Amino acid sequence: MPDAIATASDAVSFDEADDRNTPRPQTTDFAAIVDRAQSRRSFMGGAIAFGASAFVMGTTALTPTRTRAAAHAAAGRLGFDAVPANTLDTITVPDGFSWHIVARWGDPMFPGAAGFDQASRGTGATQERAFGDNNDGMAMFAHKGRNILAVNNEYTNRAIIFGNRASRRPENDDDVRKGKAAHGVSVIEVRETDGYWRIVQDSPFNRRITADTPMEITGPARGHDLLKTAADPTGTLSLGTWNNCGNGRTPWGTYLACEENFNGYFSSSDPDHVPSAELRRYGVSTTDRGYAWATTDERFDISKHPNEANRAGYVVEIDPTDPTSMPKKRTALGRFKHENAEVVVAVNGQVVVYLGDDERGEFLYRFVSAGKYTLGGDNSELLEDGKLYVAKFTDDMRGEWVELTPATTGMASDAEIRIHTRQAASAVGATTMDRPEWVAVNPHRVEAYCCLTNNKNRGIKPNAGGDATPVGGPNPRRANLYGQVVRWVPDNGDHTANSFGWDLFVTAGNPVVHGDARAGSANVTADNMFNSPDGLGFDSKGLMWIQTDGNYSDDGDFAGQGNNQMLVADPVSGEIRRFLVGPKQCEITGLTFSPDRRTVFIGVQHPGEKGDSHFPDGGQSVPRSAVVAIRRDDGKPIG
C-alpha cells in the first residue's frame, strides 16, 4: 500500500474515529449545564418513571395506568423465563428454546463455490461467491413458496479477515478485492429441513450485492452537480453500497439497505488535501479506516474525486425477488449515517419512513411520500418523491416534525437538502439526540420507538456540526453511558401528523452499581439490566425485541451486564426480560421472522472483535459473524 494512503487502527470505533477526525471543543460553561439539568429534575424523574409504566390513552396524550399494566403482566405475555447475564463464548437462550447457525461469513452461496478456508480466510474470487462479513439488518421475504433472506454485510474486522497477513491489513490488490466483496448485501434463499434452516445454494435468487455493484441514483438529488464524477458525468449511476447497518422492508416487497459509516472508506493520495467543510461534517477525511480501497479504486481518493463521497450515505432499495434488478439509491430519504428505515402506511395511504442518523448528537428524521400506497398496485416509485422532516422535542413531552425545505433551511434546493441533510437539520434547530439508531413502529398501536444508544458527549461537547447537546428532553443524562428508548405517539392516530407526544419507555442503566439516574428507569432491575440499546423490532403479538451493542467488559459501570444481549419488552406493562446472551465481544443485531412465525432469525456480528472468541465453530477457529435461527422446542410460534 502506498505511504500516501494512511490508515486507522482497528481498535478505534467508527465514533471515536469521527471524533478524532472532527475534533470539537468541550463545553466550557459546565455550571450552566448543571443548572439546566437541575431545573429539569422533576421533569426528568417524571419522564423516567412514566416511561416504565405508560400506555397510550387516546391519540394525543400519554397517560400512565398501573391497573392495565398489571393485568397484562399477570397474563404472562412474554412467555419465557429470563436468561441470566453471562460472559460465555456461545449463545444462551431460555429453557425450551434451541438455536442453530443458518449462514456464516464465508459460507458458499452458489454451486461449486469454495468453502471457508480457516488459514487464508478466502480470496477476492471466493468472497464474491460467499456470504458477506459482519451481518447486520435482515428481512425474510416469502415468494412463490420460497423463503428469501436479505442480509446486510456492514463491514469487516481487518484483523480477522486479513488475519493471514502479518500486518493484519490488506497487503495486495486481491486483499482489497476480498475486503470490498465482503461488504454490501447477501440475498439467499433458505429452506427448513428437519428443523434446520440452510442456504439453498442452487437457488436462482441468491445474489451478492457489493461495493462494486451498479446502482441507480433516484430522487431529488439525481443528476445534481454535487453527484457528478469523471466516471459518471450525469450524476445518475454509482457503484456499490457499503457499511449497511440497519434495514427496512416495504409493503410492496422490497428491501431497504441503509448506508451508515460510509466515510471511513475514503482517503487522499495528497496528504495536504483539505476536505470541504461539507465532507468533514460527515467525517470524511484524508485517512480511511484501514480498508485501502483507494489503492485499487481511484474513486475513493477524495483529492481526485471529491464528489464520490456525496454518492454514499443513502437508503438503497433492492428487489430480492428479481436478481437482475438494479438497486436504487433513494435520495429523497436524505443523506446521513442511516441506521434503519422503518416503513409504515398512514391512515390516508401515504407511506411514512422513520430514519435515525447514528452519530453522537445527530438527528431523527421522517419521510412522507407524495403518492399513496395501493394494495396490489404499482408502488415502486413511492420512495422517489416526498417530504423530509426532522424532529424537535420539547420538555413538556411534546414534539414536532419540521419540514426541510429551501425556505426553512436557507438552502438552495431540495437536491442540496437531500445531499447535505445534516446541515439542513442543523439550520432548523432540530433536537440533537443520543445516537438515534433503530426505529420500530408498533403493529397494533399508532406509536413508534427509537433506540438512543448512548452519548458520552451529551452536555459536554457539541455534535460534528457545532450544534449544542444540552441535557434534557429525551436525552436526560449527561455523559450518557447506557442509552434509552424514546417513544412517541402521533397526534390523531396519524403518522403523517406534524406533532406528537413522547415519553421514555426505558432508560438503561446499572442499579447494582448506581443509585442515581445511572441506575436506569423503574423497569430496569438487577435481573434485566443492559446498556446501549441498538436493534429494535416488533413481533406479530406486539412485543418489542431490543438488541444491544455496547460495553461488554462486565466491569465497573457495566459490572454484571455480561455480553451483549437481546431482550423482549411488553410496551403496555413496561416489563422487560432478557431472552438471549451472545458470545464474547459481539453485537446482537438484525431481526426477522419466518412466515409461520415459528423461527426468529437474529445476527451475531463481530464476535471476538478484540481477539477473544472462536464463535461459532469453537476450538481455535476463526471467529465468524453469523445469522442464527431460534425456535421453540415444542414447535409453537415464537413471535
DOMAR-146784 format. One line per field, with one value per residue (C-alpha): z, y, x. Coordinates in nm, 3 decimals. Example, Ala and Ser with C-alpha at 12.3 -4.5 7.8 and 13.67 -1.06 7.14 Angstrom:
2
z	[0.780,0.714];
y	[-0.450,-0.106];
x	[1.230,1.367];
***
This chain:
639
z	[0.000,-0.090,0.205,0.088,0.191,0.571,0.777,1.115,1.385,1.422,1.792,1.729,1.679,1.399,1.652,1.806,1.460,1.373,1.696,1.609,1.251,1.354,1.698,1.887,2.178,2.515,2.657,2.899,3.081,3.280,3.559,3.316,3.208,3.569,3.636,3.339,3.438,3.796,3.686,3.496,3.783,3.844,3.472,3.427,3.720,3.599,3.246,3.352,3.595,3.347,3.070,3.282,3.318,3.048,2.785,2.524,2.608,2.302,2.034,2.165,2.519,2.704,3.028,3.292,3.416,3.651,3.663,3.297,3.307,3.595,3.415,3.110,3.320,3.502,3.167,3.109,2.760,2.749,2.779,2.883,3.185,3.175,3.086,3.332,3.207,3.132,2.954,2.777,2.421,2.295,2.258,2.563,2.516,2.763,2.859,2.595,2.307,2.074,1.820,1.518,1.257,0.923,0.747,0.843,0.688,0.405,0.363,-0.009,-0.168,-0.511,-0.651,-0.678,-0.461,-0.229,0.141,0.401,0.438,0.802,0.702,0.418,0.516,0.145,-0.164,-0.366,-0.600,-0.326,-0.123,-0.424,-0.418,-0.041,0.239,0.341,0.669,0.980,0.900,1.044,0.949,0.766,0.638,0.525,0.210,0.115,-0.264,-0.461,-0.189,-0.131,0.164,0.063,0.325,0.252,0.492,0.528,0.546,0.722,0.735,0.805,1.102,0.933,1.197,1.133,0.758,0.698,0.992,0.748,0.691,0.931,0.927,0.968,0.692,0.317,0.160,-0.210,-0.466,-0.408,-0.037,-0.121,-0.362,-0.086,0.159,-0.085,-0.169,0.198,0.219,0.087,0.096,0.073,-0.072,-0.005,-0.034,0.283,0.340,0.657,0.660,0.974,1.187,1.049,0.813,0.546,0.233,-0.091,-0.299,-0.638,-0.588,-0.873,-0.613,-0.448,-0.510,-0.377,-0.388,-0.309,-0.319,-0.697,-0.791,-1.027,-0.858,-0.996,-0.822,-0.793,-0.634,-0.586,-0.591,-0.914,-1.167,-0.929,-0.988,-0.645,-0.758,-1.091,-1.127,-1.408,-1.428,-1.412,-1.556,-1.542,-1.164,-1.211,-1.176,-0.899,-0.798,-0.485,-0.136,0.184,0.560,0.553,0.913,0.983,0.721,0.627,0.426,0.221,0.193,-0.178,-0.107,-0.141,0.093,0.221,0.298,0.496,0.439,0.768,0.829,0.460,0.533,0.666,0.319,0.161,0.180,-0.005,-0.205,-0.142,0.228,0.203,0.064,0.283,0.253,0.221,0.529,0.388,0.369,0.714,0.853,0.757,0.891,0.555,0.597,0.428,0.608,0.582,0.845,0.704,0.409,0.148,-0.123,-0.281,-0.360,-0.625,-0.692,-0.758,-0.686,-0.314,-0.339,-0.235,-0.362,-0.713,-0.690,-0.404,-0.524,-0.488,-0.114,-0.188,-0.363,-0.041,0.274,0.132,0.166,-0.111,-0.234,-0.356,-0.505,-0.351,-0.582,-0.902,-0.911,-1.240,-1.099,-1.036,-0.677,-0.636,-0.409,-0.278,-0.223,-0.124,0.218,0.281,0.318,0.659,0.858,0.826,1.094,0.968,0.773,0.943,0.691,0.785,0.582,0.737,0.769,0.447,0.247,0.240,0.320,0.621,0.678,1.013,0.998,1.256,1.200,1.415,1.544,1.872,1.868,1.532,1.440,1.394,1.058,0.890,0.520,0.396,0.041,-0.210,-0.351,-0.174,-0.132,-0.333,-0.238,-0.542,-0.741,-0.870,-0.563,-0.700,-0.704,-0.367,-0.224,-0.521,-0.414,-0.082,0.207,0.452,0.815,1.125,1.486,1.756,2.110,2.393,2.769,2.801,2.648,2.308,1.975,1.613,1.272,1.091,0.713,0.546,0.256,0.095,0.287,0.631,0.583,0.364,0.127,-0.250,-0.346,-0.240,-0.407,-0.188,0.121,0.029,-0.016,0.286,0.509,0.834,0.757,0.676,1.010,1.195,1.018,1.159,1.513,1.536,1.864,1.892,2.001,2.182,1.868,1.720,1.595,1.505,1.490,1.523,1.485,1.696,1.459,1.697,1.811,1.642,1.823,1.737,1.934,1.878,2.048,2.166,2.217,2.422,2.402,2.610,2.477,2.599,2.783,2.722,2.350,2.051,1.757,1.442,1.309,1.622,1.750,2.128,2.307,2.625,2.888,2.881,2.689,2.555,2.638,3.016,3.131,3.098,2.953,2.878,2.910,2.896,2.647,2.643,2.425,2.337,2.238,2.053,1.962,1.655,1.710,1.595,1.536,1.214,1.130,0.887,1.166,1.231,1.612,1.870,2.238,2.374,2.679,2.764,2.759,2.931,3.037,3.055,3.347,3.625,3.951,4.115,4.077,4.085,4.293,4.085,3.728,3.605,3.771,3.495,3.498,3.722,3.475,3.487,3.760,3.853,3.659,3.324,3.320,2.995,2.816,2.466,2.310,1.935,1.730,1.771,1.624,1.696,1.658,1.547,1.908,1.963,2.182,2.130,2.087,2.199,2.090,2.240,2.102,2.393,2.657,2.729,2.981,3.265,3.488,3.652,3.535,3.340,3.611,3.594,3.247,3.065,2.688,2.451,2.458,2.329,2.549,2.500,2.631,2.675,2.559,2.769,3.107,3.059,3.164,3.013,3.020,2.884,2.612,2.476,2.553,2.270,2.256,2.354,2.208,1.968,1.887,1.864,1.564,1.289,1.348,1.124,1.149,0.930,0.758,1.002,1.300,1.439,1.386,1.474,1.292,1.454,1.376,1.574,1.450,1.504,1.771,1.902,1.760,2.016,1.966,2.240,2.067,1.847,1.780,1.620,1.541,1.866,1.917,1.766,1.467,1.318,1.473,1.215,1.213,1.158,1.111,1.384,1.385,1.718,1.769,2.049,2.124,2.118,1.768,1.865,1.720,1.873,1.750];
y	[0.000,0.346,0.550,0.836,0.640,0.641,0.403,0.399,0.134,-0.150,-0.071,0.264,0.255,0.445,0.700,0.752,0.789,1.054,1.239,1.242,1.348,1.624,1.744,1.957,2.187,2.077,2.287,2.531,2.665,2.347,2.526,2.635,2.274,2.162,2.439,2.339,1.973,2.051,2.283,1.986,1.742,1.698,1.665,1.407,1.199,1.205,1.111,0.818,0.672,0.747,0.554,0.242,0.201,0.406,0.310,0.519,0.665,0.817,0.965,1.290,1.215,0.957,0.854,0.618,0.349,0.082,-0.125,-0.217,-0.269,-0.511,-0.705,-0.754,-0.852,-1.111,-1.260,-1.355,-1.212,-1.260,-1.638,-1.743,-1.744,-1.477,-1.571,-1.459,-1.232,-1.414,-1.387,-1.726,-1.770,-1.907,-1.818,-1.861,-1.885,-1.970,-2.323,-2.465,-2.289,-2.401,-2.228,-2.316,-2.142,-2.056,-1.875,-1.759,-1.521,-1.709,-1.981,-2.065,-1.927,-2.091,-2.442,-2.516,-2.220,-2.291,-2.347,-2.118,-2.157,-2.112,-2.040,-1.789,-1.656,-1.664,-1.468,-1.197,-1.456,-1.685,-1.397,-1.277,-1.613,-1.637,-1.490,-1.148,-1.039,-0.869,-0.931,-0.673,-0.588,-0.854,-0.936,-1.252,-1.248,-1.521,-1.551,-1.823,-2.081,-1.983,-1.804,-1.537,-1.375,-1.040,-0.959,-0.653,-0.712,-0.395,-0.401,-0.620,-0.658,-0.611,-0.804,-1.106,-1.105,-1.029,-1.234,-1.442,-1.137,-1.035,-0.676,-0.784,-0.537,-0.571,-0.617,-0.660,-0.589,-0.918,-0.846,-0.520,-0.706,-0.953,-0.674,-0.495,-0.818,-0.889,-0.568,-0.499,-0.730,-1.108,-1.231,-1.602,-1.848,-2.055,-2.374,-2.553,-2.926,-3.138,-2.825,-2.668,-2.371,-2.380,-2.188,-2.327,-2.299,-2.362,-2.102,-1.851,-1.582,-1.597,-1.276,-1.078,-0.700,-0.543,-0.220,-0.263,-0.337,-0.079,0.138,0.389,0.728,0.842,1.121,1.496,1.475,1.273,1.449,1.728,1.873,1.751,1.392,1.415,1.250,1.177,0.821,0.934,1.286,1.251,1.200,0.921,0.595,0.490,0.181,-0.014,0.007,-0.049,-0.015,-0.104,-0.115,-0.149,-0.216,-0.177,-0.359,-0.211,-0.328,-0.385,-0.645,-0.468,-0.449,-0.128,-0.136,0.165,0.311,0.423,0.492,0.535,0.797,0.552,0.420,0.742,0.869,1.101,1.035,1.401,1.437,1.815,1.791,1.958,1.811,2.058,2.161,1.973,1.647,1.699,1.732,1.365,1.259,1.230,1.292,1.221,0.886,0.579,0.307,0.064,-0.069,0.078,0.086,0.395,0.196,-0.004,0.212,0.579,0.689,0.656,0.915,1.241,1.457,1.332,1.270,1.476,1.426,1.049,1.071,1.262,0.949,0.745,0.771,0.683,0.421,0.161,-0.015,-0.373,-0.621,-0.956,-1.149,-1.020,-1.091,-0.900,-0.574,-0.274,-0.141,0.220,0.484,0.675,1.029,1.150,0.989,1.210,1.155,1.082,0.784,0.579,0.321,0.168,0.267,0.184,0.191,0.230,0.311,0.601,0.612,0.815,0.572,0.779,0.593,0.716,0.620,0.691,0.726,0.773,0.924,0.716,0.956,1.143,1.450,1.382,1.380,1.179,1.211,1.129,1.094,1.120,1.005,1.226,0.931,0.677,0.305,0.089,-0.274,-0.480,-0.169,-0.028,0.120,0.104,0.480,0.577,0.645,0.863,1.176,1.316,1.550,1.512,1.624,1.636,1.604,1.871,1.752,1.984,1.937,1.944,1.593,1.728,1.737,1.842,1.739,2.032,2.007,2.060,2.297,2.576,2.823,2.664,2.581,2.866,2.609,2.648,2.346,2.020,1.842,2.021,1.939,1.571,1.575,1.792,1.674,1.716,2.079,2.127,1.977,2.195,2.501,2.446,2.379,2.013,1.827,1.668,1.306,1.041,0.842,0.760,0.403,0.158,0.286,0.044,0.101,-0.097,-0.305,-0.279,0.083,0.412,0.466,0.449,0.382,0.468,0.338,0.622,0.406,0.626,0.955,1.018,1.377,1.470,1.801,1.807,1.860,1.978,1.750,1.746,2.049,2.256,2.213,2.215,1.890,2.014,1.776,1.744,1.620,1.266,1.293,1.340,1.227,1.397,1.180,0.911,0.569,0.348,0.484,0.489,0.412,0.704,0.653,0.894,0.891,1.091,1.324,1.200,0.849,0.966,0.904,1.198,1.443,1.705,1.695,1.420,1.335,1.144,0.970,0.744,0.379,0.276,0.434,0.166,0.158,-0.040,-0.040,-0.269,-0.015,0.314,0.466,0.780,0.837,0.593,0.312,0.340,0.363,0.168,-0.120,-0.185,-0.427,-0.637,-0.922,-0.748,-0.459,-0.373,-0.091,0.057,-0.046,-0.060,-0.302,-0.282,-0.461,-0.588,-0.933,-1.011,-1.009,-0.652,-0.743,-0.538,-0.701,-0.494,-0.579,-0.429,-0.313,-0.175,-0.226,-0.596,-0.552,-0.680,-0.442,-0.102,0.083,-0.230,-0.490,-0.776,-0.690,-0.952,-0.991,-0.810,-0.944,-0.940,-0.860,-0.871,-0.593,-0.553,-0.196,-0.192,-0.310,-0.189,-0.532,-0.633,-0.976,-1.092,-1.353,-1.413,-1.353,-1.355,-1.481,-1.279,-0.935,-0.948,-0.726,-0.874,-0.724,-0.787,-0.937,-1.115,-1.400,-1.696,-1.670,-1.921,-1.725,-2.041,-1.916,-1.588,-1.501,-1.275,-1.170,-1.219,-0.957,-0.928,-1.198,-1.175,-0.829,-0.790,-1.142,-1.328,-1.555,-1.862,-1.845,-2.029,-2.323,-2.337,-2.474,-2.240,-2.149,-1.803,-1.609,-1.552,-1.335,-1.541,-1.549,-1.760,-1.929,-1.971,-2.197,-2.323,-2.690,-2.755,-2.610,-2.338,-1.984,-1.768,-1.428];
x	[0.000,0.144,0.262,0.041,-0.269,-0.284,-0.492,-0.662,-0.644,-0.894,-0.906,-1.077,-1.454,-1.626,-1.749,-1.407,-1.252,-1.511,-1.434,-1.064,-1.124,-1.365,-1.249,-1.499,-1.425,-1.553,-1.832,-1.675,-1.981,-2.031,-2.215,-2.483,-2.537,-2.573,-2.822,-3.032,-3.025,-3.123,-3.403,-3.546,-3.507,-3.878,-3.945,-3.670,-3.785,-4.142,-4.043,-3.832,-4.086,-4.363,-4.192,-4.171,-4.544,-4.713,-4.960,-5.135,-5.476,-5.636,-5.414,-5.270,-5.157,-4.954,-5.123,-4.979,-5.214,-5.080,-5.402,-5.397,-5.020,-5.054,-5.325,-5.108,-4.808,-5.016,-5.119,-4.757,-4.731,-4.354,-4.388,-4.035,-3.806,-3.538,-3.181,-2.911,-2.631,-2.307,-1.970,-1.969,-1.847,-2.176,-2.543,-2.765,-3.143,-3.424,-3.517,-3.747,-3.571,-3.291,-3.068,-2.856,-2.642,-2.803,-2.518,-2.170,-1.921,-1.752,-2.016,-2.062,-2.379,-2.357,-2.297,-1.926,-1.825,-1.534,-1.593,-1.441,-1.064,-0.958,-0.597,-0.638,-0.983,-1.062,-0.965,-1.134,-1.283,-1.414,-1.559,-1.757,-1.939,-1.975,-2.184,-2.051,-1.898,-2.042,-2.407,-2.645,-3.003,-3.205,-3.554,-3.731,-3.946,-4.193,-4.212,-4.388,-4.338,-3.974,-3.812,-3.564,-3.344,-3.180,-2.895,-2.673,-2.296,-2.191,-1.811,-1.510,-1.279,-0.943,-0.752,-0.976,-1.043,-0.673,-0.553,-0.347,-0.125,0.150,0.024,-0.340,-0.415,-0.473,-0.130,-0.210,-0.478,-0.658,-0.681,-0.858,-1.085,-1.173,-1.249,-1.479,-1.659,-1.726,-1.933,-2.281,-2.582,-2.621,-2.951,-3.002,-3.284,-3.310,-3.503,-3.604,-3.534,-3.580,-3.595,-3.278,-3.256,-2.983,-2.878,-3.020,-2.704,-2.866,-3.138,-3.183,-3.249,-2.906,-2.715,-2.421,-2.450,-2.113,-1.914,-1.885,-2.249,-2.408,-2.673,-2.923,-2.939,-3.302,-3.500,-3.444,-3.062,-3.044,-2.821,-2.714,-2.368,-2.252,-2.316,-2.134,-1.793,-1.547,-1.680,-2.044,-2.079,-2.459,-2.475,-2.729,-2.532,-2.297,-2.110,-2.174,-2.313,-2.118,-2.142,-2.510,-2.626,-2.998,-3.260,-3.623,-3.884,-4.165,-4.528,-4.464,-4.195,-3.862,-3.565,-3.407,-3.035,-2.916,-2.569,-2.417,-2.045,-1.964,-1.699,-1.438,-1.357,-1.230,-0.875,-0.638,-0.322,-0.236,-0.154,-0.200,-0.551,-0.814,-1.165,-1.451,-1.646,-1.944,-1.747,-1.596,-1.949,-1.989,-1.650,-1.474,-1.101,-0.769,-0.739,-0.956,-1.006,-0.755,-0.957,-0.716,-0.986,-0.831,-0.516,-0.702,-1.010,-0.939,-1.296,-1.221,-0.941,-1.108,-0.822,-0.905,-1.280,-1.428,-1.787,-1.773,-1.839,-2.161,-2.289,-2.286,-2.496,-2.837,-3.108,-3.080,-3.395,-3.342,-3.587,-3.484,-3.718,-3.552,-3.178,-3.148,-3.286,-3.062,-3.065,-3.179,-3.031,-3.331,-3.201,-3.549,-3.488,-3.185,-2.812,-2.664,-2.540,-2.857,-2.931,-3.254,-3.565,-3.894,-4.180,-4.547,-4.858,-5.050,-5.427,-5.458,-5.240,-4.923,-4.603,-4.406,-4.043,-3.874,-3.495,-3.218,-2.872,-2.638,-2.379,-2.349,-2.570,-2.733,-3.099,-3.417,-3.596,-3.927,-4.011,-4.371,-4.438,-4.613,-4.804,-5.024,-4.984,-5.225,-5.269,-5.177,-5.088,-4.759,-4.590,-4.236,-4.181,-4.329,-3.982,-3.894,-4.079,-4.199,-4.131,-3.843,-3.878,-3.658,-3.773,-3.785,-3.862,-3.964,-3.951,-4.331,-4.347,-4.444,-4.267,-4.299,-4.173,-4.012,-4.012,-3.675,-3.731,-3.531,-3.748,-3.693,-3.325,-3.198,-3.051,-3.071,-3.279,-3.441,-3.150,-2.898,-3.105,-3.101,-2.722,-2.636,-2.918,-2.727,-2.663,-3.032,-3.137,-2.889,-3.029,-3.380,-3.257,-3.354,-3.304,-2.961,-3.009,-2.804,-2.721,-3.064,-3.043,-3.322,-3.679,-3.971,-4.345,-4.592,-4.810,-5.108,-5.089,-5.008,-4.680,-4.311,-3.994,-3.628,-3.315,-3.091,-2.784,-2.553,-2.363,-2.054,-2.054,-2.404,-2.375,-2.000,-1.931,-2.134,-2.201,-1.988,-2.177,-2.125,-2.481,-2.515,-2.606,-2.780,-2.914,-3.292,-3.593,-3.543,-3.170,-3.186,-2.839,-2.503,-2.224,-2.481,-2.316,-2.624,-2.877,-3.258,-3.559,-3.785,-4.148,-4.375,-4.744,-4.851,-5.144,-5.485,-5.351,-5.188,-4.820,-4.833,-4.931,-4.667,-4.696,-4.672,-4.648,-4.349,-4.205,-3.913,-4.013,-3.690,-3.364,-3.097,-2.857,-2.697,-2.897,-2.640,-2.359,-2.551,-2.828,-2.882,-3.008,-2.744,-2.937,-3.197,-3.574,-3.811,-3.841,-3.464,-3.355,-3.056,-3.215,-3.263,-3.014,-2.839,-2.662,-2.665,-2.998,-2.942,-3.156,-3.532,-3.831,-4.182,-4.330,-4.686,-4.810,-4.694,-4.396,-4.082,-3.739,-3.440,-3.084,-2.770,-2.437,-2.247,-1.985,-1.925,-1.643,-1.866,-1.674,-1.704,-2.014,-2.107,-2.043,-2.292,-2.424,-2.216,-2.202,-2.434,-2.787,-3.144,-3.441,-3.817,-4.041,-4.414,-4.494,-4.809,-4.679,-4.322,-4.190,-3.855,-3.690,-3.356,-3.416,-3.066,-2.700,-2.448,-2.089,-1.784,-1.722,-2.016,-2.310,-2.660,-2.835,-3.087,-3.430,-3.679,-3.929,-4.017,-4.357,-4.507,-4.363,-4.202,-3.847,-3.684,-3.362,-3.104,-2.748,-2.429,-2.187,-1.811,-1.762,-1.408,-1.352,-1.072,-0.940,-1.124,-1.378,-1.395,-1.768,-1.940,-1.711,-1.513,-1.164,-0.907,-1.125,-1.156,-1.448,-1.719,-2.028,-2.342,-2.717,-2.879,-3.221,-3.405,-3.707,-3.926,-3.865,-4.239,-4.269,-4.515,-4.490,-4.222,-4.329];
***
